């Protein structure tokens, strides 16, 4: 995944105080705008980028998908890739996030969304919300996943491409691992 980020303009939504997907993307050669809705997280994100010597390839900024004008601000980022992890923790996030993602990828010729979620019921309707913004949804399942035993039994991986607009929702169940996998 990291190799495909080299040279791409990347927006992470809901990064929290760590911004690990953004740190990995920037270290792989992406230009990153790492965002979170909580202002206090922004200084910590910038500190993490500095500690990892990411320099000008990493910028941290406040962006809440509930703010008026948030989709316009995301579109102004003019990104090729949107990253997110565990951002569908509330049903109220589904529609605003879909609008923000659609706006962020609106001008990308080959844009992609990579989003993970621990299969919470609150994520229900996310694929449909993306469909309302022109994405086509396909469902696929994986037979194995590297999820620690006893911590997480299922995870959903959303990958959306805007050319063609295809979204795949992949359910990974920890119990489907092959023997000996970590």
C-alpha positions as CSV (number, residue, x, y, z in Angstrom):
1,X,0.0,0.0,0.0
2,X,2.8,2.5,0.9
3,X,4.5,2.3,-2.5
4,X,1.3,3.4,-4.2
5,X,1.4,6.6,-2.1
6,X,4.7,7.9,-3.5
7,X,4.2,11.3,-5.0
8,X,0.4,11.4,-4.2
9,X,-1.4,14.2,-2.3
10,X,-2.9,12.5,0.7
11,X,-5.6,13.7,3.2
12,X,-6.1,11.8,6.4
13,X,-9.4,12.4,8.2
14,X,-9.9,11.9,11.9
15,X,-6.3,11.2,12.6
16,X,-6.5,11.7,16.4
17,X,-3.3,12.6,18.2
18,X,-1.1,10.0,16.5
19,X,-1.8,10.2,12.7
20,X,-0.1,6.8,12.0
21,X,-1.5,6.4,8.5
22,X,-0.3,9.9,7.6
23,X,3.1,9.2,9.1
24,X,3.4,6.1,7.0
25,X,2.2,7.9,3.8
26,X,4.6,10.8,4.3
27,X,7.5,8.4,4.9
28,X,6.5,6.6,1.7
29,X,6.8,9.8,-0.3
30,X,3.3,11.3,-0.2
31,X,2.6,14.9,0.5
32,X,0.2,14.7,3.5
33,X,-2.5,16.9,5.0
34,X,-3.2,15.2,8.3
35,X,-6.5,16.4,10.0
36,X,-8.6,15.9,13.0
37,X,-11.6,17.8,14.4
38,X,-10.0,18.3,17.9
39,X,-7.8,21.3,17.9
40,X,-5.5,19.9,20.7
41,X,-4.6,17.0,18.4
42,X,-3.0,19.2,15.8
43,X,0.0,20.1,17.8
44,X,0.6,16.5,18.7
45,X,0.3,15.5,15.0
46,X,2.8,18.2,14.0
47,X,5.2,17.0,16.8
48,X,5.0,13.4,15.6
49,X,5.9,14.5,12.0
50,X,8.8,16.5,13.4
51,X,10.1,13.6,15.5
52,X,9.9,11.4,12.4
53,X,11.8,14.0,10.3
54,X,9.0,14.4,7.7
55,X,9.6,18.1,7.1
56,X,7.6,19.8,4.3
57,X,5.8,16.6,3.2
58,X,3.5,16.7,6.3
59,X,1.0,19.3,7.4
60,X,-1.4,19.1,10.3
61,X,-4.7,21.0,10.3
62,X,-8.0,21.1,12.1
63,X,-10.9,19.7,9.9
64,X,-14.2,18.6,11.4
65,X,-16.6,17.0,9.0
66,X,-19.4,18.7,11.0
67,X,-18.2,22.2,10.4
68,X,-19.9,24.3,7.7
69,X,-17.7,24.4,4.7
70,X,-15.8,21.2,5.6
71,X,-16.4,19.6,2.1
72,X,-15.2,22.8,0.4
73,X,-12.0,22.8,2.6
74,X,-11.4,19.1,1.8
75,X,-11.9,19.8,-2.0
76,X,-9.4,22.7,-1.7
77,X,-6.8,20.1,-0.4
78,X,-6.9,18.7,-4.0
79,X,-5.9,15.2,-2.9
80,X,-5.4,11.9,-4.7
81,X,-5.8,9.7,-1.6
82,X,-8.0,9.9,1.4
83,X,-7.0,7.8,4.5
84,X,-9.1,7.1,7.6
85,X,-9.1,4.7,10.4
86,X,-11.9,4.1,13.0
87,X,-13.8,7.2,12.0
88,X,-17.3,5.6,11.7
89,X,-17.7,5.3,15.5
90,X,-21.0,7.2,15.4
91,X,-23.9,6.9,13.0
92,X,-24.0,10.7,12.8
93,X,-20.5,10.5,11.0
94,X,-21.7,8.5,8.0
95,X,-23.2,11.1,5.8
96,X,-20.9,14.0,6.6
97,X,-17.9,11.8,6.0
98,X,-19.2,10.5,2.7
99,X,-19.8,14.2,1.6
100,X,-16.3,15.1,2.8
101,X,-14.6,12.2,1.0
102,X,-16.5,12.8,-2.2
103,X,-15.5,16.5,-2.2
104,X,-11.9,15.6,-1.4
105,X,-11.6,13.2,-4.3
106,X,-13.8,15.3,-6.7
107,X,-10.9,16.6,-8.8
108,X,-8.6,13.5,-8.7
109,X,-8.2,11.6,-11.9
110,X,-7.3,8.4,-10.1
111,X,-8.3,9.1,-6.5
112,X,-8.6,6.4,-3.9
113,X,-10.1,6.1,-0.4
114,X,-8.5,3.6,2.1
115,X,-10.6,3.4,5.3
116,X,-10.7,0.8,8.0
117,X,-13.4,0.3,10.6
118,X,-13.7,-2.3,13.4
119,X,-17.1,-3.4,12.0
120,X,-19.2,-1.3,14.3
121,X,-23.0,-1.1,13.7
122,X,-22.6,2.7,13.4
123,X,-20.9,2.2,10.1
124,X,-24.1,0.8,8.5
125,X,-25.1,2.9,5.6
126,X,-21.6,4.2,4.8
127,X,-21.5,2.4,1.5
128,X,-24.9,3.7,0.6
129,X,-23.9,7.3,1.6
130,X,-20.9,7.0,-0.8
131,X,-23.3,5.7,-3.5
132,X,-25.3,8.8,-3.1
133,X,-22.2,10.7,-4.1
134,X,-21.6,8.7,-7.3
135,X,-19.5,5.8,-6.0
136,X,-20.4,2.3,-7.1
137,X,-20.3,-0.3,-4.3
138,X,-19.1,-3.8,-4.5
139,X,-18.9,-6.2,-1.6
140,X,-16.0,-8.7,-1.2
141,X,-14.9,-10.9,1.7
142,X,-11.4,-12.0,2.7
143,X,-10.8,-15.4,4.1
144,X,-8.0,-14.4,6.5
145,X,-6.6,-11.4,8.3
146,X,-3.8,-10.6,10.7
147,X,-5.9,-9.4,13.7
148,X,-4.8,-10.2,17.2
149,X,-6.7,-13.0,18.8
150,X,-9.2,-11.8,21.4
151,X,-8.8,-8.1,20.6
152,X,-10.8,-7.7,17.4
153,X,-12.9,-10.4,15.7
154,X,-13.9,-8.5,12.6
155,X,-12.7,-5.5,10.7
156,X,-14.0,-3.8,7.6
157,X,-11.8,-2.3,4.9
158,X,-13.2,0.2,2.5
159,X,-11.3,0.9,-0.7
160,X,-12.9,3.4,-3.1
161,X,-11.7,4.5,-6.4
162,X,-13.1,7.5,-8.2
163,X,-12.1,6.4,-11.7
164,X,-14.1,4.3,-12.1
165,X,-15.9,5.0,-8.8
166,X,-15.8,1.6,-7.2
167,X,-16.0,0.9,-3.5
168,X,-15.2,-2.5,-2.1
169,X,-16.1,-3.3,1.4
170,X,-14.1,-6.2,2.7
171,X,-14.9,-8.0,5.9
172,X,-12.0,-9.7,7.6
173,X,-12.7,-12.2,10.4
174,X,-9.9,-13.1,12.8
175,X,-11.3,-16.6,13.0
176,X,-10.6,-17.1,9.3
177,X,-6.9,-17.0,9.7
178,X,-4.8,-19.9,8.6
179,X,-2.9,-21.8,11.3
180,X,0.3,-20.2,12.4
181,X,-0.6,-16.7,11.2
182,X,-0.1,-13.8,13.7
